[in-house]
Amino acid sequence: STTTTTTTTAASSAVAASSSKSLLFSESQGAQETPKPTNFREAEVFGLRLMQEGEYERALKAFEQSFKLPGSKTDIIRTKMISGPSPVGGSSGGTEGKKVYELDEFEYQAVHYNMACAHSKLGNVADSVKNLESAFRFGFDNYATVRTDPDLLQIQTTREFENLMMTYDGKNGFLNPLSFFRSKK
């Protein structure tokens, strides 16, 4: 457990360091040059910058691209070796491992929430609500922020938004069916 925490922290630091290097390099190339993010964090930062600049279509593409990039969650994929002696002796075979980086639940929450904001700015109510629901399913539960976020202003008065909030928030006299599964923080 301690090794995993150290590895994840080191990986996050490396991701953040490479993120800032890549984005600084990209910014110096000009506003029209699109950087090629190499991990989730780079794509997220680029997408957020585009949101601030009012380029919602490009921001949405950056957020969508982040799904395909490595995240901060490390995992080891073990595969059976084709031939040769076992690395620990004995019969042939054994396994070899490959370290992979996947998105963790917080990265899934962030990308779905950011995509909901971009869709809202573009007037895509259904897509925005769908992404908000995905963020909620991954554990995002800051409903006060969702209700007041100016990036979600275009959908906050819609029936679809209110139905979603009643289902997950439960502040309107309805029981939140997911509240039983919430972790106690």
RADA-V242890 format. One record per residue. N is the residue number from 1. PSI is psi in whole degrees, 0 to 359 (* if undefined). NEAR is the number of other ideal C-beta (glycine too) atoms within 12 Angstrom. D_CENTER is the distance of its C-alpha to the mean C-alpha in Angstrom with 1 decimal. Layout:
N:PSI:NEAR:D_CENTER  N:PSI:NEAR:D_CENTER
//
This chain:
1:318:7:23.3  2:320:8:24.3  3:317:11:23.8  4:316:15:20.2  5:316:12:19.4  6:316:13:21.2  7:315:20:19.5  8:317:24:15.9  9:316:16:17.1  10:319:18:18.9  11:319:28:16.0  12:319:26:13.8  13:318:16:17.0  14:319:22:17.5  15:314:33:14.0  16:319:21:14.7  17:313:17:18.3  18:328:26:17.6  19:312:31:15.1  20:323:20:17.9  21:311:21:20.6  22:316:27:19.0  23:324:31:18.3  24:318:17:21.7  25:317:18:23.3  26:321:26:21.8  27:327:19:22.8  28:345:12:26.3  29:345:14:26.7  30:158:10:26.7  31:329:14:24.7  32:341:11:24.9  33:126:14:23.7  34:121:24:20.1  35:157:31:18.5  36:92:18:17.2  37:146:35:14.0  38:352:26:14.2  39:172:36:10.8  40:312:38:7.1  41:318:37:8.4  42:315:36:11.3  43:321:41:9.8  44:313:39:7.8  45:318:34:11.2  46:315:39:13.2  47:319:38:11.7  48:322:31:12.3  49:318:27:15.7  50:323:31:16.5  51:315:32:15.9  52:328:18:18.3  53:358:18:20.7  54:13:14:20.7  55:75:22:19.5  56:324:30:17.3  57:312:20:17.8  58:323:27:16.8  59:317:35:13.7  60:318:33:12.7  61:321:24:13.5  62:318:37:11.5  63:319:41:8.2  64:323:26:9.6  65:328:27:10.5  66:337:34:7.2  67:329:28:7.0  68:355:19:10.4  69:159:32:10.0  70:141:29:10.3  71:204:33:7.9  72:353:34:9.9  73:121:24:11.1  74:148:27:14.5  75:154:20:16.7  76:122:17:20.2  77:118:14:21.3  78:133:13:25.0  79:148:13:27.3  80:134:14:31.1  81:145:17:33.2  82:312:10:35.5  83:175:10:38.7  84:167:13:40.2  85:155:12:41.0  86:141:15:38.6  87:343:14:37.4  88:12:11:38.9  89:172:9:42.2  90:210:9:43.7  91:164:12:43.1  92:159:14:41.0  93:217:17:37.4  94:182:19:34.6  95:158:16:30.9  96:153:16:28.9  97:150:15:25.3  98:127:12:22.5  99:130:18:19.5  100:154:18:16.1  101:125:28:12.7  102:168:23:9.9  103:138:29:6.3  104:177:24:7.2  105:329:22:7.2  106:325:22:6.1  107:322:32:2.7  108:318:29:3.3  109:311:29:5.4  110:313:33:4.5  111:321:37:3.8  112:320:36:6.6  113:315:38:8.5  114:323:44:8.7  115:324:41:9.8  116:318:43:12.1  117:316:38:13.5  118:316:38:14.2  119:321:35:15.8  120:315:36:17.8  121:331:31:19.1  122:357:26:20.2  123:13:16:21.9  124:83:25:20.1  125:309:27:20.5  126:315:20:19.8  127:323:27:16.5  128:312:37:15.4  129:320:33:16.6  130:318:22:15.1  131:325:40:11.5  132:316:46:12.4  133:320:28:13.9  134:318:28:10.9  135:318:36:9.0  136:318:33:12.4  137:331:21:12.7  138:2:23:9.8  139:358:23:11.8  140:127:31:11.2  141:25:26:14.9  142:75:19:15.7  143:330:28:17.9  144:319:12:20.1  145:316:21:17.5  146:319:35:16.7  147:338:23:20.4  148:357:13:21.1  149:121:26:18.3  150:337:15:20.4  151:342:29:17.6  152:10:34:18.0  153:321:19:21.8  154:339:25:22.6  155:348:36:21.4  156:341:27:22.4  157:4:14:26.0  158:155:21:25.4  159:321:14:26.5  160:317:27:23.2  161:313:32:21.3  162:319:22:24.1  163:317:18:24.1  164:314:34:20.4  165:324:31:20.9  166:323:20:24.1  167:316:24:22.6  168:325:34:19.8  169:315:28:21.4  170:17:20:25.0  171:349:17:26.6  172:33:16:29.1  173:1:8:31.1  174:146:17:29.0  175:132:14:27.8  176:112:21:24.1  177:340:14:24.2  178:354:21:21.0  179:336:18:22.4  180:336:10:24.2  181:358:13:21.2  182:141:15:19.6  183:145:10:19.8  184:115:6:22.4  185:*:6:21.2
//
